[in-house]
């Protein structure tokens, strides 16, 4: 992905769209997030924090699969965003993805919202 956000990038089984909404970066991965595609999500999340957007919203409603590598990308983004006084909000997780967060206990360290609208409303209040 080029460094000129917003935009989108694709690598086989994963497409990532990026847009700005107020003081937040909204990142929407679509497809399968695994060790082959993780960098495609890592890059815009890290770039968002580097560009001063410490509030990251990940719209998971089109994410069909997430393995431990994908989970680690999100955990890493969370640490970087929190170091800058922000955070990562996850929205609209499908049951198959939510299960990974439940099994690993990662759901306890993220703010999870039922959909993108509620995540954006919550982030706007912060």
C-alpha positions in Angstrom: 0.0 0.0 0.0 1.3 3.4 -0.8 1.8 5.8 2.1 -0.9 8.2 0.9 -3.9 7.0 3.0 -6.9 6.8 2.5 -7.0 4.0 -0.1 -7.1 0.3 -0.4 -4.7 -2.5 -1.1 -5.1 -6.2 -1.9 -3.0 -9.3 -1.6 -4.8 -12.4 -2.8 -7.2 -13.3 -0.1 -7.3 -10.0 1.8 -8.3 -6.5 0.8 -7.8 -3.6 3.1 -9.6 -0.3 2.8 -8.4 2.8 4.8 -10.3 6.0 5.4 -10.2 8.9 7.9 -13.2 9.7 10.0 -12.6 12.7 12.2 -9.6 12.0 14.4 -9.8 8.3 13.7 -8.5 6.0 11.0 -11.1 3.4 9.9 -9.4 0.2 8.5 -11.7 -2.4 6.9 -10.0 -5.7 6.1 -12.0 -8.0 3.9 -11.2 -11.7 3.5 -8.7 -13.8 5.3 -6.1 -12.4 7.8 -3.3 -14.8 8.2 0.5 -15.1 8.0 0.4 -14.5 4.3 -1.7 -11.3 4.4 -0.9 -9.8 7.8 1.5 -7.1 6.5 -1.3 -5.8 4.4 -3.2 -4.9 7.6 -0.1 -4.0 9.7 1.1 -1.3 7.4 -2.0 1.0 7.4 -2.4 0.5 11.2 1.2 1.5 11.9 1.0 4.3 9.3 -2.1 5.7 11.0 -0.4 5.9 14.4 2.7 7.5 12.7 0.5 10.1 11.0 -0.9 11.1 14.4 -4.2 9.1 14.4 -3.9 7.2 17.7 -7.6 6.1 17.5 -7.9 3.2 15.2 -11.2 1.6 14.3 -11.0 -1.8 12.6 -14.3 -2.7 10.9 -14.2 -6.5 11.1 -17.6 -7.1 9.5 -16.0 -8.4 6.3 -13.2 -10.3 7.9 -13.8 -14.0 7.3 -10.8 -15.5 9.1 -8.1 -14.4 11.5 -5.3 -16.6 12.7 -2.7 -15.9 15.5 -0.6 -13.8 13.1 -3.5 -11.5 12.4 -4.3 -11.3 16.1 -0.7 -10.3 16.8 -1.0 -7.5 14.2 -4.0 -6.1 16.0 -2.3 -6.5 19.4 0.8 -4.7 18.2 -1.3 -1.9 16.8 -3.1 -1.6 20.1 0.2 -1.2 22.0 1.4 1.5 19.6 -1.9 3.4 19.7 -2.1 3.2 23.5 1.5 4.5 23.8 0.2 7.6 22.0 -2.8 7.9 24.2 -5.3 6.2 21.9 -6.5 2.7 21.3 -7.9 0.2 18.8 -11.6 -0.4 18.6 -12.9 -3.5 16.8 -16.3 -3.5 15.3 -18.7 -6.0 13.8 -16.8 -9.2 14.3 -18.3 -12.3 12.6 -18.7 -15.2 15.0 -15.7 -17.2 13.4 -13.4 -14.2 14.1 -14.9 -13.4 17.5 -14.2 -17.0 18.5 -10.4 -16.5 18.0 -10.5 -13.5 20.4 -12.6 -15.4 22.9 -10.4 -18.5 22.9 -7.2 -16.5 23.3 -8.6 -14.0 25.8 -7.8 -11.1 23.5 -11.3 -9.8 23.7 -10.5 -8.6 27.2 -7.8 -6.1 25.9 -9.8 -4.6 23.1 -12.8 -2.4 23.0 -15.3 -4.4 20.9 -18.4 -2.9 19.4 -21.3 -4.7 17.7 -21.0 -2.5 14.5 -19.0 0.3 12.9 -21.5 3.0 13.8 -21.4 2.3 17.5 -17.6 2.1 17.4 -17.4 5.5 15.7 -19.9 7.0 18.1 -17.8 5.7 21.1 -14.5 6.9 19.6 -16.0 10.3 19.0 -16.9 10.6 22.6 -13.4 9.7 23.8 
